[in-house]
Amino acid sequence: MWVAGPLRDAGIETHVAFPSDSHDEFAQELTSAGIAFLRAPMPPIRRSGLSVALFGLTLPFVVAAFALAIARRRVDLVHVNGVTNLAPLLGALLARRRVVWHLNDTLTPRAFVHAVAPLMRLPSVRVVVAADAITERYGLAGRATPVRTLPAPSPPDTDDGTAVDAAAVGIPTGAPIIGFVGNIIEPKGCSDFIRAIDPVLRDRPDAHAVIIGAALNTQPRYAAQFAEDVAAMACAERVHMLGARSDVPQWMRRMDVFVLASHTEACPIVLLEAMQAGVPSVATRVGDVERMLADIPTPIVDAQDVPGLRKGIEHLLDLAPAPKGELSAALRRRVGERYSLAAVAHAHLEVYRGACE
């Protein structure tokens, strides 16, 4: 949705399709932006026999619905997000339209990616990746070589640039805040985060931690256990679980340290949000993180390296004002140079033109 505006300025009209069971807020945002959309039945593939069976049974009908919608709306090119998003992909092929297939996650099993690789080699399909790490993880080079990397843009600024008033959740003015933003699922490293901050909070009685993210129904047991683990921490009263929030940018501007503790990622948008906010960050060495932060003096540690996360957090908390300001400026500058909405929209435009040649 973010790139739809710049694309419209370039003469490309965008239609967006998304699952019919999605929250109404997204539809409202699209309506406000004047973007046409289609709510379609798109059952997800989950790791259960029932889910796979439901997906297989409904797939032909959903594919036919997409093909009909694509033809009726006179769509020239279909941009498909995600390797498992087969219904719009097959619908586009059935409607004889060209496809840009955007692979943007590293959680899909390798066996599935290899099973659908023949579709990537079709003449009407142009494969792009959100991060070079996806090509490496799935061994795509030589099977279906992506034409280029097409990263996600940093979210556009839509407010006045102020920070949130943390006192509203009981955090004193001026207290150091260590932040985590991500869904409460195991691959995001939520448990590693609390294990890393536990000794930090013990040593720094003025510091607080903020956890922003939804507990997904895909891992309810993990989310419940995580909440219990937080409640059992010695400094639990200074760990604030805020759930899903619409004011993440404002919270990031209030953070003193942001922590990306993920076990796997591609091009993590949440890190781009933190960089755009200028918050010093410690991140795990996953996906394209090293490329995103190349030559910027910020801690990068191996995934699941809890002591490394702790040391990175302590290092950033101890930064003097001058080097902290320089680090913040470098992070913002990197986003502007490589991941701005204008830069990524231009990359989309080049990919679309190339796919239509």
C-alpha positions as CSV (number, residue, x, y, z in Angstrom):
1,M,0.0,0.0,0.0
2,W,2.9,2.4,0.8
3,V,4.2,2.3,-2.7
4,A,0.8,2.8,-4.4
5,G,1.0,6.6,-4.2
6,P,4.3,7.0,-5.9
7,L,3.3,4.4,-8.5
8,R,0.2,6.3,-9.2
9,D,2.2,9.4,-9.8
10,A,4.2,7.4,-12.4
11,G,1.0,6.4,-14.2
12,I,0.5,2.9,-12.6
13,E,-2.8,2.3,-10.9
14,T,-2.8,-0.3,-8.0
15,H,-5.4,-2.8,-6.9
16,V,-4.8,-4.6,-3.6
17,A,-6.1,-8.1,-2.7
18,F,-6.0,-9.3,0.8
19,P,-7.7,-12.1,2.9
20,S,-11.4,-11.6,3.6
21,D,-10.9,-12.3,7.3
22,S,-8.4,-9.5,7.8
23,H,-9.1,-6.5,10.1
24,D,-11.3,-3.8,8.7
25,E,-8.6,-1.2,9.5
26,F,-6.6,-2.1,6.4
27,A,-9.7,-1.7,4.2
28,Q,-10.3,1.7,5.7
29,E,-6.8,2.8,5.1
30,L,-7.0,1.7,1.5
31,T,-10.3,3.5,1.0
32,S,-8.9,6.7,2.5
33,A,-5.9,6.5,0.1
34,G,-8.2,6.0,-2.8
35,I,-6.8,2.5,-3.6
36,A,-9.1,-0.1,-5.1
37,F,-9.1,-3.4,-3.2
38,L,-10.5,-6.9,-3.2
39,R,-11.2,-9.0,-0.1
40,A,-10.8,-12.6,-1.1
41,P,-11.0,-16.0,0.6
42,M,-7.4,-16.9,1.0
43,P,-7.0,-19.8,3.5
44,P,-3.5,-19.9,4.9
45,I,-1.3,-23.0,4.9
46,R,-0.4,-24.0,8.4
47,R,1.5,-27.0,9.7
48,S,-1.6,-29.2,10.3
49,G,-3.3,-31.8,8.2
50,L,-6.6,-30.0,8.5
51,S,-5.1,-26.7,7.3
52,V,-3.4,-28.4,4.3
53,A,-6.6,-30.3,3.4
54,L,-8.7,-27.1,3.5
55,F,-6.2,-25.3,1.4
56,G,-6.2,-28.0,-1.2
57,L,-10.0,-28.3,-1.4
58,T,-10.6,-24.6,-1.7
59,L,-7.6,-23.7,-3.9
60,P,-9.3,-24.3,-7.3
61,F,-12.3,-22.1,-6.4
62,V,-10.1,-19.3,-5.1
63,V,-7.8,-19.5,-8.1
64,A,-10.9,-19.2,-10.4
65,A,-12.1,-16.2,-8.4
66,F,-8.8,-14.4,-8.7
67,A,-8.6,-15.1,-12.5
68,L,-12.1,-13.7,-13.0
69,A,-11.3,-10.6,-10.9
70,I,-8.0,-10.0,-12.7
71,A,-9.7,-10.2,-16.1
72,R,-12.6,-8.0,-15.0
73,R,-10.4,-5.3,-13.5
74,R,-8.1,-5.4,-16.6
75,V,-5.1,-5.9,-14.5
76,D,-1.9,-6.0,-16.6
77,L,0.6,-7.3,-14.0
78,V,0.1,-9.2,-10.8
79,H,2.5,-8.6,-7.8
80,V,2.3,-11.7,-5.6
81,N,3.7,-11.4,-2.0
82,G,5.0,-14.5,-0.4
83,V,6.1,-17.9,-1.6
84,T,3.0,-19.7,-0.2
85,N,0.5,-17.2,-1.8
86,L,-0.4,-19.6,-4.6
87,A,-4.0,-18.6,-5.3
88,P,-3.4,-15.1,-6.8
89,L,-0.3,-16.5,-8.6
90,L,-2.2,-19.3,-10.3
91,G,-5.1,-17.0,-10.9
92,A,-2.8,-14.6,-12.7
93,L,-1.4,-17.4,-14.8
94,L,-4.9,-18.7,-15.6
95,A,-5.8,-15.2,-16.7
96,R,-2.6,-15.1,-18.8
97,R,-1.1,-12.2,-17.0
98,R,2.5,-11.5,-16.2
99,V,3.6,-12.0,-12.6
100,V,6.2,-10.5,-10.3
101,W,6.6,-13.1,-7.5
102,H,8.0,-11.4,-4.4
103,L,9.6,-13.8,-1.9
104,N,9.7,-12.1,1.4
105,D,10.1,-14.5,4.3
106,T,12.6,-17.1,5.6
107,L,10.1,-19.2,7.6
108,T,8.7,-21.2,4.7
109,P,10.1,-24.8,4.7
110,R,12.8,-25.3,2.1
111,A,10.9,-28.4,0.8
112,F,7.9,-26.2,-0.1
113,V,10.0,-23.6,-1.9
114,H,11.8,-26.3,-3.9
115,A,8.4,-27.9,-4.8
116,V,7.1,-24.7,-6.3
117,A,10.4,-23.8,-8.0
118,P,9.1,-25.0,-11.5
119,L,6.5,-22.2,-11.3
120,M,9.4,-19.7,-10.8
121,R,10.9,-20.7,-14.1
122,L,7.8,-20.0,-16.2
123,P,8.5,-17.2,-18.8
124,S,5.6,-15.1,-17.5
125,V,6.9,-15.1,-13.9
126,R,9.6,-12.7,-12.7
127,V,11.0,-13.7,-9.3
128,V,12.3,-11.0,-6.9
129,V,13.4,-11.3,-3.2
130,A,13.0,-9.0,-0.3
131,A,16.6,-9.8,0.8
132,D,19.6,-11.5,-0.6
133,A,19.4,-13.8,2.4
134,I,16.3,-15.5,0.9
135,T,18.3,-16.4,-2.2
136,E,21.0,-17.9,0.0
137,R,18.6,-19.7,2.4
138,Y,16.6,-21.5,-0.4
139,G,19.4,-22.0,-2.9
140,L,17.4,-20.2,-5.6
141,A,20.4,-19.3,-7.7
142,G,20.6,-21.8,-10.5
143,R,17.0,-22.9,-9.9
144,A,15.1,-19.7,-10.5
145,T,17.6,-16.8,-10.2
146,P,15.8,-13.7,-8.9
147,V,16.2,-10.7,-11.2
148,R,17.0,-8.4,-8.3
149,T,16.5,-7.7,-4.6
150,L,13.3,-5.7,-3.9
151,P,13.4,-4.7,-0.2
152,A,10.5,-3.4,1.8
153,P,10.4,0.4,2.3
154,S,10.7,2.1,5.7
155,P,7.2,3.0,6.8
156,P,6.2,6.5,5.8
157,D,6.2,9.2,8.5
158,T,2.6,10.1,9.2
159,D,2.8,12.1,12.4
160,D,4.5,15.1,13.8
161,G,7.7,13.3,14.9
162,T,7.0,13.4,18.7
163,A,7.7,10.6,21.1
164,V,5.0,8.9,23.2
165,D,4.3,9.9,26.8
166,A,5.6,6.8,28.5
167,A,4.2,8.0,31.8
168,A,0.8,6.7,30.6
169,V,2.0,3.2,31.3
170,G,3.8,3.9,34.5
171,I,7.3,4.7,33.2
172,P,8.9,7.7,34.9
173,T,10.0,10.7,32.8
174,G,13.6,10.2,31.7
175,A,13.8,6.5,32.6
176,P,15.9,4.5,30.2
177,I,13.7,2.3,28.0
178,I,14.8,-1.0,26.3
179,G,12.4,-1.8,23.6
180,F,11.2,-4.9,21.7
181,V,8.7,-4.9,18.8
182,G,7.4,-8.1,17.3
183,N,4.7,-10.7,17.4
184,I,4.9,-13.1,20.3
185,I,6.1,-16.1,18.5
186,E,9.3,-18.1,19.0
187,P,11.2,-17.1,15.8
188,K,11.1,-13.5,16.9
189,G,13.3,-14.3,19.9
190,C,11.0,-13.0,22.5
191,S,12.3,-15.3,25.2
192,D,15.9,-14.4,24.3
193,F,15.0,-10.8,24.8
194,I,13.7,-11.2,28.4
195,R,16.6,-13.4,29.3
196,A,19.0,-10.7,28.0
197,I,17.3,-7.8,29.8
198,D,16.7,-9.6,33.1
199,P,20.3,-8.9,34.4
200,V,20.3,-5.5,32.8
201,L,17.2,-4.4,34.8
202,R,18.7,-5.9,38.0
203,D,21.8,-3.8,37.6
204,R,19.9,-0.6,36.5
205,P,17.0,0.0,38.9
206,D,15.9,3.0,36.8
207,A,15.6,1.2,33.5
208,H,12.4,-0.2,32.1
209,A,11.6,-2.6,29.2
210,V,8.7,-2.3,26.7
211,I,7.4,-5.2,24.7
212,I,5.1,-4.3,21.8
213,G,3.5,-7.2,19.8
214,A,0.4,-9.3,19.4
215,A,0.0,-12.9,20.7
216,L,-0.8,-14.8,17.5
217,N,-3.2,-17.7,17.4
218,T,-0.5,-19.7,15.5
219,Q,1.5,-20.2,18.7
220,P,-0.9,-19.7,21.6
221,R,1.1,-22.0,24.0
222,Y,4.3,-20.1,23.4
223,A,2.5,-16.7,23.9
224,A,1.0,-18.0,27.2
225,Q,4.3,-19.3,28.5
226,F,6.0,-16.1,27.5
227,A,3.6,-14.1,29.5
228,E,4.1,-16.3,32.5
229,D,7.9,-16.0,32.2
230,V,7.7,-12.2,32.1
231,A,5.4,-12.2,35.2
232,A,8.0,-14.4,37.0
233,M,10.9,-12.0,36.4
234,A,12.4,-10.4,39.5
235,C,11.9,-7.0,37.8
236,A,8.5,-7.8,36.3
237,E,7.0,-4.5,37.5
238,R,9.5,-2.7,35.1
239,V,8.6,-4.9,32.1
240,H,5.6,-3.5,30.2
241,M,3.8,-5.8,27.8
242,L,1.7,-3.4,25.7
243,G,0.3,-5.8,23.1
244,A,-0.3,-4.6,19.5
245,R,-0.1,-0.9,19.1
246,S,-0.8,1.7,16.4
247,D,1.8,4.1,17.8
248,V,5.0,2.1,17.3
249,P,6.9,5.0,15.7
250,Q,6.2,7.2,18.7
251,W,7.3,4.5,21.1
252,M,10.5,3.9,19.2
253,R,11.4,7.6,19.5
254,R,11.1,7.2,23.2
255,M,13.3,4.1,23.4
256,D,17.0,4.4,24.4
257,V,17.8,0.9,22.9
258,F,15.9,-1.2,20.4
259,V,16.5,-5.0,20.3
260,L,16.0,-7.2,17.3
261,A,16.3,-10.7,18.8
262,S,15.0,-12.7,15.8
263,H,16.1,-16.2,15.0
264,T,15.3,-15.7,11.3
265,E,14.3,-12.7,9.1
266,A,14.6,-11.4,5.6
267,C,14.7,-7.6,5.5
268,P,13.0,-6.8,8.9
269,I,10.8,-3.8,8.6
270,V,10.8,-3.4,12.3
271,L,14.5,-2.7,12.2
272,L,13.9,-0.1,9.4
273,E,11.4,1.5,11.7
274,A,13.9,1.7,14.5
275,M,16.6,3.1,12.2
276,Q,14.2,5.7,10.9
277,A,13.4,6.7,14.5
278,G,17.2,7.0,15.1
279,V,17.1,4.6,18.1
280,P,20.4,2.8,18.8
281,S,19.8,-0.9,18.0
282,V,21.4,-4.3,18.8
283,A,20.4,-6.9,16.3
284,T,20.9,-10.6,15.6
285,R,22.9,-11.6,12.5
286,V,19.9,-12.8,10.5
287,G,18.7,-12.1,6.9
288,D,20.1,-8.9,5.5
289,V,20.7,-7.3,8.9
290,E,24.5,-7.1,8.3
291,R,24.0,-5.4,5.0
292,M,21.4,-3.0,6.4
293,L,23.7,-2.0,9.2
294,A,27.0,-2.3,7.3
295,D,29.7,0.2,8.5
296,I,27.4,1.5,11.2
297,P,28.9,1.0,14.7
298,T,26.0,-0.9,16.3
299,P,26.2,-4.3,18.0
300,I,25.3,-7.4,15.8
301,V,25.3,-10.8,17.5
302,D,24.5,-14.3,16.5
303,A,20.9,-15.5,16.8
304,Q,20.1,-16.9,20.2
305,D,23.2,-15.4,21.7
306,V,21.6,-14.1,24.9
307,P,24.9,-12.9,26.6
308,G,25.8,-11.1,23.3
309,L,22.4,-9.3,23.4
310,R,22.9,-8.3,27.0
311,K,26.4,-6.9,26.2
312,G,25.0,-5.0,23.2
313,I,22.2,-3.5,25.3
314,E,24.6,-2.4,28.0
315,H,27.0,-0.9,25.5
316,L,24.3,1.2,23.9
317,L,22.9,2.3,27.3
318,D,26.3,3.5,28.3
319,L,26.9,5.6,25.1
320,A,27.8,9.2,25.8
321,P,25.4,11.8,24.2
322,A,27.8,12.7,21.3
323,P,28.5,9.2,19.9
324,K,24.8,8.3,20.5
325,G,23.8,11.3,18.4
326,E,26.2,10.3,15.7
327,L,24.9,6.7,15.7
328,S,21.3,8.0,15.4
329,A,22.2,10.2,12.5
330,A,23.9,7.3,10.7
331,L,20.9,5.1,11.1
332,R,18.5,7.7,9.7
333,R,20.8,8.5,6.9
334,R,21.0,4.8,5.9
335,V,17.2,4.5,5.7
336,G,17.0,7.6,3.6
337,E,19.7,6.4,1.2
338,R,18.6,2.8,0.6
339,Y,15.1,2.2,2.1
340,S,13.1,5.4,1.7
341,L,9.6,5.1,0.2
342,A,10.8,7.0,-2.9
343,A,13.8,4.7,-3.5
344,V,11.8,1.5,-3.0
345,A,8.9,2.7,-5.2
346,H,11.4,3.5,-7.9
347,A,12.8,0.0,-7.6
348,H,9.2,-1.4,-7.9
349,L,8.7,0.7,-11.0
350,E,11.8,-0.7,-12.7
351,V,10.8,-4.3,-11.8
352,Y,7.3,-3.8,-13.2
353,R,8.6,-2.3,-16.5
354,G,11.1,-5.0,-16.9
355,A,8.5,-7.7,-16.3
356,C,6.3,-6.2,-19.0
357,E,9.0,-6.1,-21.7
